[in-house]
Amino acid sequence: MTVPVRSLRFVDAREAADLAAFLGRLLHYDRAAAVRLQAGGGALAVFGRPPSFEVLAIRTVRLSGVHDFDVTVSAGELLESLNTEEAGAQAGTGALPTPVTGPPWAGMLPPRGGWQERPGLPGPVDLRTELTGAVAEFRARDAALPEDRRTRAERDLIGHDIWSRTVGDTELPLRAVHAAQSLGFLRPAPDFPVALLTAGSWLRLRTPFGSIALRGAGGGLGTLAVTVGTV
């Protein structure tokens, strides 16, 4: 794929630094992570898939100037371009890495439109409280395993039981909340706005710092439009 834009310029250094932080968290879970980038309308939407959570993570940052592309690149190479002295996050610029062959999830993004907000999602304080309790439960159940059952398979069963539970009066699994906190999307503030949106069989946990999306059984494929602000 030919990419017409070889450089990235953000509206300010903070946008570049926020993107660098997000990429660093993705790479913590997968050192070979790829991200799909969609630029247009003054914004860059970055899609990643941390394997530990089986969700799509979406971070949007604002760009300066005209950028229009859709490409999959190495998350590590993109982060390196933001951290170099010549074109670092402090300068609000970066370089677009050479495209790579995208993983299967990169062709299965959430739909372009049709999102509707759904009721029943607890507030951010309650979400964090429930998440803290779930982590404590996992550790307690893991510690209680007898020596002959202390295996990866047994721990995966415990994790599946806990993280597949839904939150509040919604269908959103707790693992989506766990992903949001682990990736820096869920912040400890009582007035922090969070919302649950749906489109078809897709669910999306939206916060001011990013979104977590996941698809239910039978969900369709599509492309998420790029707009200024949080996707």
VOVO-893637 format. One line per 5 residues: number of its first residue (from 0); their letters; for each residue x, y, z of N, C-alpha, C, CB. Coordinates in steps of 0.2 Angstrom, whole numbers. Glycine has a CB too. Example, Ala and Ser with C-alpha at 12.3 -4.5 7.8 and 13.67 -1.06 7.14 Angstrom:
0	as	66:-28:39:62:-22:39:66:-16:39:57:-22:45; 64:-11:35:68:-5:36:64:0:39:70:-3:29
This chain:
0	mtvpv	4:-6:0:0:0:0:4:6:0:-5:0:6; 3:11:-4:6:17:-4:3:22:0:7:20:-12; 7:25:5:4:30:10:7:37:8:7:28:17; 2:41:6:5:48:4:8:52:9:-1:51:1; 6:51:15:9:55:21:14:51:25:3:57:26
5	rslrf	20:54:25:26:50:28:27:53:35:32:50:24; 24:59:37:25:62:43:18:63:47:29:68:43; 19:64:53:13:65:57:14:72:61:11:59:62; 9:76:61:10:82:65:3:83:69:11:88:61; 4:83:76:-1:83:80:-3:91:82:0:79:86
10	vdare	-9:92:84:-11:99:86:-6:102:92:-18:99:88; -4:97:96:1:100:101:5:94:104:-3:103:107; 9:95:108:14:89:111:10:85:115:20:92:114; 5:87:118:1:83:123:-2:77:119:-4:87:127; -5:79:113:-8:73:109:-3:68:107:-11:76:103
15	aadla	3:70:105:8:65:104:10:61:110:14:68:101; 10:64:115:12:61:122:7:56:124:14:66:127; 1:58:123:-5:53:125:-5:47:120:-12:57:124; -3:48:114:-3:42:109:3:38:111:-2:45:102; 8:41:113:14:37:115:13:33:121:20:41:116
20	aflgr	9:35:126:7:32:132:3:26:130:4:36:137; -2:27:126:-6:22:124:-3:16:120:-12:24:119; 2:18:116:6:13:112:10:9:117:10:16:107; 13:12:122:17:9:127:13:4:131:20:14:132; 7:5:132:3:0:136:1:-6:132:-4:4:139
25	llhyd	-1:-4:125:-2:-10:121:4:-15:120:-4:-7:114; 10:-12:120:16:-16:119:18:-20:125:22:-11:117; 15:-17:131:16:-21:137:13:-28:137:13:-17:143; 7:-28:133:4:-35:132:6:-39:126:-4:-33:132; 9:-35:121:11:-39:115:17:-35:112:5:-39:110
30	raaav	23:-37:113:28:-33:110:29:-33:103:35:-37:113; 25:-37:99:24:-37:92:18:-34:90:25:-44:89; 15:-30:94:8:-27:92:8:-23:86:5:-23:98; 3:-24:82:2:-20:76:-4:-15:78:0:-24:69; -5:-9:75:-11:-5:75:-13:-3:69:-9:1:80
35	rlqag	-20:-2:68:-22:1:62:-24:8:63:-29:-3:60; -22:12:58:-22:19:59:-27:22:53:-15:23:58; -32:26:55:-36:29:51:-36:36:52:-44:26:51; -34:40:47:-33:47:48:-38:51:43:-26:50:46; -41:56:45:-46:60:41:-50:65:45:-50:56:37
40	ggala	-52:71:43:-56:75:47:-52:78:52:-62:72:49; -45:79:52:-41:82:57:-40:77:63:-45:88:60; -41:71:63:-40:66:68:-37:60:66:-47:65:72; -34:56:70:-31:50:69:-34:45:74:-23:50:70; -37:40:72:-40:34:76:-35:29:76:-47:32:74
45	vfgrp	-33:26:82:-28:21:82:-32:15:85:-22:23:86; -32:9:82:-35:3:84:-30:-2:86:-40:0:79; -30:-5:92:-26:-10:94:-30:-16:97:-21:-8:99; -27:-22:98:-30:-27:101:-25:-31:106:-32:-33:96; -26:-29:113:-22:-32:118:-24:-39:119:-22:-28:124
50	psfev	-20:-44:118:-23:-51:118:-25:-53:124:-17:-56:115; -23:-51:130:-25:-53:136:-33:-52:137:-21:-49:142; -36:-47:134:-43:-45:135:-48:-47:130:-43:-38:136; -45:-48:124:-50:-50:118:-55:-45:117:-53:-57:120; -52:-39:116:-56:-33:114:-52:-29:109:-58:-29:121
55	lairt	-56:-24:107:-52:-19:103:-52:-12:107:-56:-17:96; -46:-9:107:-45:-3:110:-44:2:105:-38:-3:115; -47:8:106:-47:13:101:-45:20:105:-54:14:98; -40:23:102:-38:30:105:-38:35:99:-31:29:108; -41:40:100:-41:45:95:-37:52:97:-48:47:93
60	vrlsg	-33:54:92:-29:60:94:-30:65:88:-21:59:95; -29:72:90:-30:77:85:-24:78:81:-33:83:88; -25:79:74:-19:81:70:-19:88:67:-19:76:64; -14:90:65:-13:97:62:-12:96:55:-8:101:66; -15:100:51:-14:99:43:-18:94:40:-7:97:42
65	vhdfd	-17:92:34:-21:87:30:-18:80:31:-22:89:23; -21:76:33:-19:69:34:-25:64:31:-17:67:41; -24:60:27:-29:55:24:-26:49:23:-33:59:18; -27:44:27:-24:37:25:-27:32:30:-17:37:26; -27:26:28:-29:20:32:-24:15:31:-36:18:29
70	vtvsa	-20:13:36:-15:9:35:-13:5:42:-8:13:33; -10:-1:42:-8:-5:48:-1:-5:48:-11:-12:47; 2:-3:54:9:-2:55:11:-6:62:11:5:55; 17:-6:63:20:-9:69:19:-4:75:27:-11:68; 16:-6:80:15:-1:86:22:1:89:11:-5:91
75	gelle	27:-4:89:33:-2:91:37:3:87:37:-8:92; 36:2:80:40:7:76:36:14:77:39:5:69; 30:14:77:26:21:78:28:24:85:19:20:78; 29:20:90:31:23:96:38:26:96:30:18:102; 42:22:93:49:24:92:50:31:88:53:19:88
80	slnte	45:32:83:45:38:79:43:44:84:41:37:73; 39:42:89:37:48:93:42:49:98:30:46:96; 46:45:100:51:46:105:58:48:103:51:39:109; 59:48:96:65:50:94:67:58:96:66:49:87; 73:60:96:75:67:98:73:71:92:82:67:99
85	eagaq	73:69:86:72:73:80:64:75:79:75:70:74; 60:69:81:53:70:80:49:67:85:51:67:73; 50:69:91:48:66:97:41:69:99:52:67:103; 38:66:105:32:68:107:32:75:110:30:63:113; 38:77:112:39:84:115:38:89:109:45:85:118
90	agtga	39:87:103:38:92:97:32:91:94:44:90:92; 28:86:96:21:85:93:21:83:86:17:92:93; 27:79:84:27:76:78:29:69:78:32:80:73; 29:65:73:31:58:72:31:56:65:26:54:76; 33:50:64:34:48:57:29:42:56:41:46:55
95	lptpv	26:41:50:22:35:49:26:29:46:17:37:43; 26:24:50:31:18:48:28:15:42:31:13:54; 33:10:39:31:7:33:25:2:35:37:2:31; 20:1:31:14:-3:32:16:-10:33:9:-2:26; 13:-14:37:14:-21:38:7:-25:36:16:-23:45
100	tgppw	8:-31:35:2:-35:34:-2:-36:40:4:-42:31; -8:-33:40:-12:-33:46:-14:-40:49:-18:-29:45; -15:-40:55:-18:-46:58:-25:-47:57:-17:-47:66; -29:-53:57:-36:-53:56:-40:-48:59:-38:-60:57; -39:-46:65:-44:-42:68:-44:-35:65:-42:-41:76
105	agmlp	-39:-33:61:-38:-26:58:-43:-26:53:-31:-25:55; -46:-31:50:-51:-30:45:-58:-31:48:-50:-36:40; -59:-31:55:-65:-33:58:-67:-27:63:-65:-39:61; -67:-21:61:-68:-15:65:-75:-14:66:-64:-9:62; -77:-10:71:-84:-9:73:-87:-5:67:-84:-4:79
110	prggw	-94:-5:67:-97:-2:61:-96:6:61:-105:-3:62; -98:9:55:-96:16:54:-101:20:58:-97:18:47; -107:18:59:-112:22:62:-118:18:66:-116:27:58; -123:22:68:-128:18:71:-128:17:79:-129:12:68; -123:20:82:-122:19:89:-127:23:93:-115:22:91
115	qerpg	-129:19:98:-134:22:103:-132:21:110:-141:19:101; -133:26:114:-131:25:121:-136:21:125:-131:32:124; -134:16:129:-138:12:133:-138:13:140:-136:4:131; -143:12:144:-143:13:151:-141:7:155:-150:15:153; -140:8:161:-138:2:166:-131:2:167:-140:-4:162
120	lpgpv	-126:6:164:-119:6:166:-118:9:173:-115:9:160; -115:6:177:-113:10:184:-108:15:182:-109:5:188; -107:20:187:-103:26:186:-96:23:187:-104:31:191; -91:28:186:-84:26:186:-81:23:193:-80:32:184; -84:26:198:-82:24:205:-84:17:206:-84:29:210
125	dlrte	-90:16:204:-93:9:205:-89:4:201:-100:9:204; -88:6:195:-84:1:190:-77:0:193:-83:5:183; -74:4:195:-67:3:198:-68:-1:205:-64:10:200; -73:0:209:-74:-4:215:-75:-11:213:-80:-1:219; -79:-12:208:-81:-19:205:-75:-23:203:-86:-19:200
130	ltgav	-71:-19:199:-65:-21:196:-60:-23:201:-61:-16:191; -59:-19:207:-54:-21:212:-56:-27:216:-54:-15:217; -63:-28:217:-65:-34:220:-64:-40:215:-73:-33:221; -65:-39:209:-64:-45:204:-56:-47:205:-66:-43:197; -52:-42:205:-45:-44:205:-43:-48:211:-40:-38:204
135	aefra	-46:-45:217:-45:-49:223:-48:-56:223:-48:-44:229; -53:-57:220:-56:-63:220:-52:-68:216:-63:-63:217; -49:-66:210:-45:-70:206:-39:-72:210:-43:-66:200; -36:-67:214:-30:-69:218:-32:-74:223:-27:-63:221; -37:-73:226:-39:-78:232:-41:-85:229:-45:-75:236
140	rdaal	-44:-85:224:-46:-92:221:-40:-95:218:-51:-91:215; -35:-91:215:-29:-94:213:-25:-97:218:-25:-89:209; -24:-93:224:-20:-95:230:-23:-101:233:-20:-90:235; -30:-102:232:-33:-108:235:-33:-114:231:-40:-106:237; -30:-114:225:-29:-120:221:-24:-125:224:-27:-118:214
145	pedrr	-26:-131:225:-21:-136:227:-15:-137:222:-24:-143:228; -10:-139:225:-4:-139:221:-5:-143:214:2:-142:225; -8:-148:214:-9:-152:208:-14:-149:203:-11:-159:210; -17:-144:205:-22:-140:200:-19:-133:199:-29:-140:203; -13:-132:201:-10:-125:200:-7:-125:192:-5:-123:205
150	traer	-12:-125:188:-10:-125:181:-13:-119:177:-12:-131:177; -10:-118:171:-13:-112:167:-20:-113:165:-8:-111:160; -22:-119:164:-29:-121:162:-33:-119:168:-29:-128:160; -32:-121:174:-36:-120:179:-36:-112:180:-33:-123:186; -31:-109:180:-31:-101:181:-35:-98:175:-24:-98:181
155	dligh	-35:-101:169:-39:-98:164:-46:-99:165:-37:-101:157; -48:-105:168:-55:-106:170:-58:-101:175:-56:-113:172; -53:-99:180:-55:-94:185:-56:-88:182:-50:-94:191; -51:-86:178:-52:-79:174:-58:-79:170:-45:-78:170; -59:-84:166:-65:-84:162:-72:-83:166:-66:-90:158
160	diwsr	-72:-86:172:-78:-86:176:-79:-78:178:-77:-90:182; -73:-75:180:-74:-69:183:-75:-63:178:-67:-67:187; -70:-63:173:-70:-58:168:-76:-58:163:-64:-58:164; -79:-64:162:-85:-64:158:-92:-62:161:-86:-71:155; -91:-60:168:-97:-57:171:-99:-51:168:-96:-57:179
165	tvgdt	-105:-49:168:-108:-43:165:-108:-38:171:-114:-43:162; -108:-31:169:-108:-26:174:-114:-22:174:-102:-21:173; -117:-20:180:-123:-17:180:-129:-21:177:-122:-10:177; -133:-17:174:-139:-20:170:-137:-19:163:-145:-16:172; -131:-22:161:-129:-22:154:-126:-28:152:-124:-16:153
170	elplr	-125:-29:146:-121:-35:143:-114:-34:143:-124:-37:136; -111:-29:145:-104:-28:145:-100:-32:149:-102:-20:146; -96:-36:147:-92:-40:151:-87:-36:155:-88:-46:147; -85:-39:161:-80:-35:166:-73:-35:163:-80:-39:172; -72:-39:158:-65:-39:155:-64:-33:151:-64:-45:151
175	avhaa	-70:-30:148:-69:-23:145:-68:-18:149:-76:-22:141; -70:-18:156:-69:-13:161:-61:-14:163:-73:-13:167; -59:-20:163:-52:-21:165:-47:-19:160:-51:-29:166; -49:-20:154:-45:-17:148:-45:-10:148:-48:-20:141; -51:-6:149:-51:1:150:-46:4:155:-58:3:151
180	qslgf	-46:1:161:-42:3:166:-34:2:164:-44:0:173; -33:-4:162:-26:-6:161:-23:-2:155:-26:-14:159; -27:1:151:-25:5:145:-25:12:146:-28:3:139; -27:14:152:-27:21:154:-33:25:152:-21:24:151; -39:21:150:-45:24:148:-49:26:154:-48:20:143
185	lrpap	-49:23:160:-53:23:165:-49:27:171:-56:16:168; -51:33:172:-47:37:177:-51:37:184:-46:44:174; -48:38:189:-51:38:196:-53:45:198:-46:36:201; -59:47:195:-62:53:196:-70:52:197:-61:59:191; -73:55:202:-80:54:203:-85:56:197:-83:57:209
190	dfpva	-83:62:194:-87:65:189:-84:63:182:-87:72:189; -80:57:181:-77:55:175:-83:52:171:-72:50:176; -84:55:165:-90:52:161:-88:46:157:-92:57:156; -92:41:158:-92:34:155:-99:33:152:-89:29:159; -99:29:146:-105:28:143:-104:21:139:-107:33:138
195	lltag	-110:17:139:-110:11:135:-114:13:129:-113:5:139; -112:11:123:-115:12:117:-116:5:113:-112:17:112; -121:4:109:-121:-2:105:-123:0:98:-127:-6:108; -121:-5:93:-122:-4:86:-123:-11:84:-117:0:82; -129:-14:82:-129:-21:81:-127:-25:86:-125:-22:74
200	swlrl	-123:-30:85:-120:-34:91:-114:-31:94:-119:-41:88; -112:-25:92:-106:-22:95:-108:-19:101:-102:-18:90; -103:-19:106:-103:-15:112:-97:-11:113:-104:-20:119; -98:-5:115:-92:0:116:-93:4:123:-92:5:110; -88:3:126:-87:7:133:-83:13:131:-83:3:138
205	rtpfg	-86:19:132:-83:25:129:-81:29:135:-87:29:125; -75:32:135:-73:37:140:-69:43:137:-68:34:146; -68:48:140:-64:54:136:-57:52:134:-64:60:141; -54:46:136:-48:45:134:-47:39:129:-44:43:140; -53:36:127:-53:31:123:-59:26:124:-46:27:124
210	sialr	-59:21:119:-65:17:119:-62:9:119:-70:18:114; -66:5:122:-65:-2:122:-72:-5:118:-65:-5:129; -70:-9:113:-76:-11:109:-75:-19:108:-76:-8:102; -81:-22:108:-80:-30:107:-87:-32:103:-80:-33:114; -86:-37:100:-92:-39:96:-95:-46:98:-89:-41:88
215	gaggg	-101:-46:98:-105:-52:100:-105:-57:95:-112:-50:103; -108:-63:96:-109:-68:91:-113:-65:85:-112:-74:94; -111:-67:79:-114:-65:73:-114:-57:71:-121:-66:74; -109:-54:74:-108:-47:73:-105:-46:66:-104:-43:78; -107:-41:62:-104:-39:56:-98:-36:56:-109:-36:52
220	lgtla	-95:-35:50:-89:-31:49:-90:-24:47:-84:-34:44; -85:-20:48:-87:-13:46:-80:-9:47:-92:-10:49; -81:-2:46:-76:3:47:-78:8:51:-73:5:40; -74:10:57:-76:15:61:-74:22:58:-74:14:68; -79:26:57:-77:33:55:-72:37:59:-83:37:53
225	vtvgt	-68:41:57:-63:45:61:-67:52:61:-56:46:57; -67:54:68:-70:61:69:-65:64:74:-77:61:71; -65:71:75:-62:74:80:-65:72:87:-61:82:79; -61:71:92:-63:69:98:-62:61:99:-71:71:99; -65:59:105:-64:52:106:-69:47:102:-66:50:114
230	v	-66:42:99:-70:38:95:-74:33:100:-66:33:90
